């Protein structure tokens, strides 16, 4: 396997997880809160370390590592578990006006890419950038908070509750230098 695709156990990575088709699912606070619960579950039970994150309408960006184990396996488990929870939440949400449309789209992507699943939520693969071996200069390193500013979702990340900069955010963040 080429060096650029290897995931090192103690590495620090910028990861972007995107909903299939760029579907804007995370526009309801209930879905964002559910995603945060899933992140916290992986922090507590899968030894995921999250240093920075931002939930945008169709994606989740994070700076992450793992205390032990395999980051790709943790992300696989997170995507599987969160997809099931998200699809159930959409199907059961009493005020979801886009319910039929959303479920039909997730079904379309399942038939297009998997053929053995009823619905498909997250795009395949994980876009991982090794922050310790990145060829990008330090001020230009990828950051979930910079993405919020670049997409003009907010003027100041501290004003957006679904990111690590907000004072009341609920993800159990790790601090730099923690082992």
Buried (B, 14 or more C-beta within 10 A) or exposed (E): EEEEEEBEEEBBBBBBBBBBBEBEBBEBEEBBBBBBEBBBBBBEEBBBBBBBBBBBBBBBBBBBBBBEEEBBEBBEBBBEBBBEBBBEBBBEBEEBEBBEEBBEBBBBBBEEEEEEBEBBBBBEEBBBBBBEEBEEEEEEEBBBBBBBBEEEBBEEBEEBBBBBBBEEBBBEBBEEEEE
